[in-house]
Amino acid sequence: MGMCLPCLGGAADDVVVTPDPETKRRQLAEAAEKRQKESTQRGIKNPEAVEKKKKKQEEMEKQAMSTSPSGSGGLRWQVG
């Protein structure tokens, strides 16, 4: 009958130490972030230029929203 004991035959070298849950969670989050970044940049030759263009577009949209008249926003009727 064979018994597997860590004290016999150097089996302690084969034991894999698992990281604590917080470390494992951090590693998984980093890996997911890396995969997401790689997938968004797939097929783009210059990702920095695309990011600049996107930020500029968002800025222009914000500016357009702030300059548009707020309030009633429709036709105004004159009572007279």
C-alpha positions as CSV (number, residue, x, y, z in Angstrom):
1,M,0.0,0.0,0.0
2,G,1.5,3.2,-1.1
3,M,1.2,6.3,1.0
4,C,1.9,9.8,-0.2
5,L,3.4,11.8,2.5
6,P,5.1,15.1,2.0
7,C,8.0,14.2,4.3
8,L,9.0,11.2,2.1
9,G,10.7,11.4,-1.2
10,G,10.8,15.2,-1.6
11,A,7.1,15.6,-2.4
12,A,7.2,19.0,-0.7
13,D,9.0,20.4,-3.8
14,D,5.9,19.5,-5.9
15,V,3.5,21.5,-3.8
16,V,2.2,24.6,-5.6
17,V,1.5,27.5,-3.2
18,T,-1.6,29.4,-4.3
19,P,-1.6,33.2,-3.7
20,D,-4.0,34.8,-1.2
21,P,-7.4,35.9,-2.6
22,E,-6.5,39.6,-2.8
23,T,-3.3,38.9,-4.9
24,K,-5.2,36.5,-7.1
25,R,-8.0,39.0,-7.6
26,R,-5.5,41.8,-8.5
27,Q,-3.7,39.5,-11.0
28,L,-7.0,38.5,-12.7
29,A,-8.0,42.2,-12.9
30,E,-4.6,43.1,-14.5
31,A,-4.9,40.2,-17.0
32,A,-8.5,41.3,-18.0
33,E,-7.4,44.9,-18.4
34,K,-4.5,43.8,-20.6
35,R,-6.8,41.6,-22.8
36,Q,-9.3,44.5,-23.1
37,K,-6.6,46.9,-24.1
38,E,-5.2,44.5,-26.7
39,S,-8.6,43.9,-28.2
40,T,-9.4,47.6,-28.5
41,Q,-6.1,48.3,-30.3
42,R,-6.4,45.3,-32.7
43,G,-6.1,46.6,-36.2
44,I,-5.1,50.1,-35.3
45,K,-1.7,51.3,-36.5
46,N,-1.5,54.4,-34.3
47,P,-3.6,54.0,-31.1
48,E,-2.4,57.3,-29.7
49,A,-3.8,59.2,-32.6
50,V,-7.1,57.5,-32.4
51,E,-7.3,58.3,-28.7
52,K,-6.6,62.0,-29.3
53,K,-9.2,62.1,-32.0
54,K,-11.8,60.5,-29.7
55,K,-11.0,63.0,-26.9
56,K,-11.3,65.9,-29.3
57,Q,-14.6,64.7,-30.6
58,E,-16.0,64.3,-27.0
59,E,-14.7,67.8,-26.2
60,M,-16.5,69.2,-29.2
61,E,-19.7,67.5,-28.2
62,K,-19.5,68.9,-24.7
63,Q,-19.0,72.4,-26.1
64,A,-21.9,72.0,-28.4
65,M,-24.1,70.9,-25.6
66,S,-23.1,73.8,-23.4
67,T,-23.7,76.4,-26.1
68,S,-27.1,75.1,-27.1
69,P,-30.0,77.0,-25.6
70,S,-31.5,75.3,-22.5
71,G,-34.9,75.8,-21.0
72,S,-38.0,75.5,-23.2
73,G,-36.1,74.3,-26.2
74,G,-39.0,74.5,-28.6
75,L,-41.1,77.1,-30.4
76,R,-42.0,80.2,-28.4
77,W,-45.5,81.6,-28.7
78,Q,-46.2,85.2,-28.4
79,V,-49.3,86.2,-26.6
80,G,-50.6,89.5,-27.6
